[in-house]
Amino acid sequence: MLLEEKFNIKQFILEIVGVIFGAAIMAVGVSLFLLPNQLSSGGFSGIATLAYYLLKIPMGTTIIILNVPLFIFAFLKLGKSFFIKSIVGTISLSVFIDMFDKIIPLTEDRFLACIYGGIIVGIGTALILKANSSTGGSELISNIVKKYNSNAKMGRIITIIDIIVVIINVIAFRKIEIGLYSAIDIYIMGKVIDIIVEGIYFTKLVFIISDKNEEISKEIGTNIRRGTTGLYGKGMYKKEDKLVLVCAVSRNDISKIKKLVKEVDKKAFMIITNSREVLGLGFKDV
């Protein structure tokens, strides 16, 4: 029991460090790229950008004020661990943004700012999400909605909130250009988050229907060194039982698989699809 507690504490500390590091990276993207060029990354950061330009209120201060009611709710509904890490993330982001805001922007070109800002903010956000935390705003709202509606898609909620904030920014600044560039940085940010959180390790899943399953399976095991699994199915046209071979392979193996199956059975039917992630022997560790 003691070892388990030590492990949990160690894990919690590592996650806190990850949250702070992620917040610092996010702040670099916001303060040195997006904010100086009036670009919005959506969420509460977008609202804080408005307050910064229209009311001269420091962006970090606005973010904290907007998140206070959300954090009270999160404490009651999402658990202490998530609450503490999110508090750390939000405060860290606010402090870092106000610190880096005093540094000269790295570019005044909006196109470059939206690209590099989106990439950097995406990296920071992904690190925070991997630590099972948030920096408040739309991320925290989506977690709260998810608590009450398990079928709700968090990505969709965040996107809707970001779009609304960007539209408000366009209306306030009266520049459609800002909205267009902001849309680019939000899109890039989302893609970077997906790559880091979910990984870029794509594999292929091959389904093979043939009357020579035994031979095909043996050839794949011998020449490509991949295992196959037989699933029983039924051809609805002829009402015949069929054995369907399933094989997970790397992208580099696809051409070999096609050639091998063709050589064994020219009439074989193959379906090749992308697999987002494969865990286990021969692939990524579980």
Secondary structure as UniProt FT lines:
FT   HELIX           2..29
FT   HELIX           30..34
FT   HELIX           35..37
FT   HELIX           43..54
FT   HELIX           59..77
FT   HELIX           80..100
FT   TURN            101..102
FT   HELIX           110..130
FT   TURN            131..132
FT   HELIX           137..148
FT   TURN            150..151
FT   HELIX           154..173
FT   HELIX           176..198
FT   STRAND          203..209
FT   HELIX           213..219
FT   HELIX           220..224
FT   STRAND          229..235
FT   TURN            236..239
FT   STRAND          240..249
FT   HELIX           251..253
FT   HELIX           254..264
FT   TURN            266..267
FT   STRAND          269..275
FT   TURN            281..282
//
